[in-house]
Amino acid sequence: MAAMASASTLAQSVEDRARAAAEASRAKSSTSKAIQENYLTPGLSGQPIATVDRSQSFTPSLACQKTSSLLEILIQPDGTGDINTVRIARDTDLDGSFDRVSTLPVPVSGICANGVIACQPGSWNACNYHRWNVDVSGDLGLAAAEMAELAGCYCINNSCGANLVMDNLPSVLKDLGGGAIGALTSHDPRVGVAEARINGPLIQYVGAQSTACTALPDLPQTAYRGRPTSILGDAAATAAGSSLFQSLKGSPAGIGKAEQVRACTIERDVTLRPLAYEDIVSATGVIYSVQGCGEGCRRFRIIGDGNCSSAPPIFTARFEVSDPAKLLSARIVEMGADDWVQGRINGRVVGSAGPRPWLTTGLPSGDCRTDGGAARNYTSYDFTTDLRAGPTTVSARVRGGGGGAPLTTEWGLVDVEIRVSDACEPSDRLVDQCADIGANQKCRLDSESVDGVQTFLNGVGTGLRPLPRSRQFGTGSCTATLTRDFFLRQRTYKCAIDTGAMPEPDLSRGAYIIDRSTETLLADRVRTADGGSAASTRAFALPDRGSVPACEAVCKTRSAKANTDAAPAGVVGAQQTSPTGFDTFYHACSPGNVCPAGPGETIVTPCGCLDTFPEAVVMMQTVRLAGADLACTATAR
């Protein structure tokens, strides 16, 4: 019989044996449940693990300590649908027996992935929020939290439906226990969970200490979770101290090319040019005189002759600033006339000087040949906003003449005072000393520091980027503050230098074969002894790969589900027109094209090649657009 079996095995083709091995491997590891049952659970609990063909088995030692009673949670719901009792038993020293027993101090009205919600029994009012927590002494319990700190919450009491806990007992126990286990493993990374068993209202976890054989929960293996960037430096240090790494580095392949380190910078060069008053303010038009009135201040006088006609002349000056930010103030500070003057800003009347106010576009209410002496108006008229917005005109409309007392040598004036800040004009340019090195194909970026932030290290990006920053330049009265993405990049490149110790491989033959071969014809070209080359062709065919299904047959099912998900605004079902929705499932079909629908599931689409890509795109786009409308603020809204 042994001889016949051996002959039968030898009679099988290589393909048949490969298919048999693949089927055996798939049977043991095709699903997460199979991996857990065949490898994870026995590995952590000290049970035998069998090989793929089950011909041999061995008992691994992956854990320092094991316990079949890591954690046990017993629940008891009451008539309101709330879980009024949650009893927790733990084996903290992993010796196989419980040593700590506690009860949650609040009833459970809702369950979250990392906590629970306690409300008035049977309702969703006066809710308090709690997250699972392990204190410094190692006790598992609850800590007060905000709703925003919890995730994946849903309601279980009668305000959302009847008998929800008992109807969904397995999932309720898994969700409740999963949050507790998450808190435990976060507090002590050594703890591993091998298996979860549900027995009525009880869930039990089999566990082990599997991460490291140490008495301290702070492990080097978990340090990178808090400081992910430190792995780069640690990897470089480990490589430098590794004999294997140094051997490879010193091998012919490693020393075939020498590398030269080249350093360079990309720096922002900032220059400041002091600005004179005339560089900031330009004045044109009818300007009689310009006088200083302090640092950064000029006073412009507009003077015009008057007459007694029905159309008094208008004398205009035009002002403009090169940088509105440097303008401090712009005002009409004085008007004077004999007999009448009217001040205008961009054509609108703002004030006057004369025997009586003249604020209309018509003639003043009086003769222009009076002998009352010069009239003055020292009221300030501000036009800073106008000048910052763009070029601005200031005009003097004058009416006078005959028998009056002249103002100096003319008949009407308007004084304009404009103040600007002491300023410098900044300009910046990038001085790139790395352009030629970066363009060299034999050079690669090894490290980069941007304004003191390490963005590249040992040829690998660190994921860090500096924030835009502001710097002040100049001294004394000539200063400026610039905000830029960066001011200094410091780089080092490693450039390969060919030493000739290991010549470049000749790839011309491979290129010839690829370029000239087809699915049925293999072309080749070899080098002959006399230094020439000889080309050849021959028939070529791949072995029959057999036929495979077009896809893996799957089916789509769904089951009714109460919309008990909870959010800060309340239970989702209460915000919808229908409080009932559906859970959708996809199952891989059995070889006989049978859909393995679960309890309470209805088949929506039978077994076949399902294409739900358009549906998935719509769902992802909906989530993306909804997220784009969210606004996060520090204040309640």
Phi, psi and omega in degrees: 000319179296322180294319179295318180296319180295319179295322179295320179295318180293331181289340179290142178284165178300322181294320180296318180293324178295319179296319180296319179294322179294319179295320179294319179294321180294323181297333183263346187214019184283337181232163178296326179295319179293319178298319180295314184290322188269335186233307189293306183297309179295328181294319181277336183259009176075025179262161182294146173242129182265153176291173184301317181273005178060019179280336181222160177214159179209158180251108182283162175236082183265344186236147177282324179222148180225152177209142175269003183225052179299311183209141178221128180237125178244130181240156178215106177281160178241190185294340179275356182090345177285154173271104186276345179225125173233107182259128183241125176240137185227148170251091188285330182260007175054044178257005177097001180221150181290137177233354176222128179231132180214167179230138179297138184281357182229151172288155183255115177259338179212152183240137177238166180296334182229020180180195180221165178237132180243121181235179172300134185309131177076005182222176176242044180244153178050050184277143173241147188244138183221142175245151178295140185210144174244120184279182185296334179274359178091006180280135178271129180197204182242150175231142180299144183211170172266156180302325182293341179278347181262159183222149175060044185273150174208159185269145180233353185270185188291346178292345181245353181156166183266137172058037184292324183293309183290327179289335181236039189302314181300314182290325177297315179295319180295318181292319180294313180290328180297321177295319179294317179296322178299320177294319180295312183290331175290323180288321182227098184295348179291337186282130175236145181257123182268327187197149173238130181238135180249130179225093183064232180275020185237135172238133183238140179243130173267130186224175180203162172263103193241345186285314180197151180272078182217152180275352183256134179284343179276104186252144176300330182294337182258001184292331184289343177296321178275331181228076185295332183286342182290345181294333180293310179295321179295321179295319179296318179294320179295318179297321180294330181263006183267124178294324179295317179297317180293327177295316177295322180295327180268002180288167178304324178293328181279327182262003180298332178232129174272153180241139177246131180269126179237130180253146179204170180224153168239107189240144178270116180266119184248130175237148181239129177247117179299139182255132171279166180303319182291340176286339182260316184246128173245136182229129179224167178104207185278089178239117185282318182204160176229128180230148175284148179224033181120182181290127181070025183227137174225146176241123183253131180251126176254121181232138179218154175279143177254167172212173184260022180283174179281356179230081180301136183291156180240130180245123192237140171240146182243131182239147180208143178245142181284329180224106182303333182292337181273352180280124178267312180200154175217123185215151161273119186256345181200143170230142178213148183199158165214088027253316190229142170217142181237128179265136181229145175235117185052038176087348180265140182285128180243340181182178182202169172222135182163188179301324179218163178301142178229091187240017180247169178278350178276199180277156178291163184273066179170165182288160178260006179244062179262166180233045183265005182085176183287141177252141180228148179229115183258013178294138181272133177240111186274131174228034179299317181297319179299315184290326176292331181283338180161184179305138186229139177255142174237127187235150172242116176260119191244137173222122180180177176140155174070111168078354181270172177270122185290147172272113191046246178249003184234190188242350181200143181215155172224126179258130180244131178242126181233126179245139177230160179277152172298128190218159173230149179264109180275148172217143181223153177214153179269126175260100186262104177266004182256357187299312183293321180292316181295332180282347180283121183293342180272359181250141177229145181290127181255318179210154179209136175235125182247109182050041177087356179260123182283107181261341180219136180212126180055038177079007183235135176292136181276347183084359180267143177222136179285149175279152175304141183225161181247142177224147180258137181236154177093172179222163178063227182277350181254088179227159177205148178247124180244140174245120183222163178296323177201161177241332182213124171249125176248122186234152167232134177246148171250119185247128182285137177238121182287118180267349181083355182291333182217100186293158177296139180292150178273112183258011185292325180294315178299320179296322179296315181297315182294318185288332189246356180270154177235187180291339183241355185227129179252116178261144182213157176214122183242157179273133181269170184295331182275009178093354178273202180216151179232128180261149179210159174222150176207158181294147185216137177211137175281149177295153180298122182271357179077172181260144178233153179298154180295334180196174171271121183293129178228160176231159182243130179230170175209157177220146181294144182212134175288136181281079183262005179301142184242146178220173179304332180279352180128194179283135186299319183300330180286343180265357185250160179291329178236124182282000183244135177231201182223145168263134181253138182230149173238129181238141171284129185282154177286166180307333179272018181057044177254130181277118181277066181294141180277178180298133178078003182267142177248133181287123178266314178231125182289177183301138179167189178272096183272138176238099180252021182299315178301320179296320179295321179296317179299317181295315180294321179294323178297315179296319181296314181292324177295320178294329180292339180270355181280144177232124180261124179229165179273355181245153179288142179233000000 
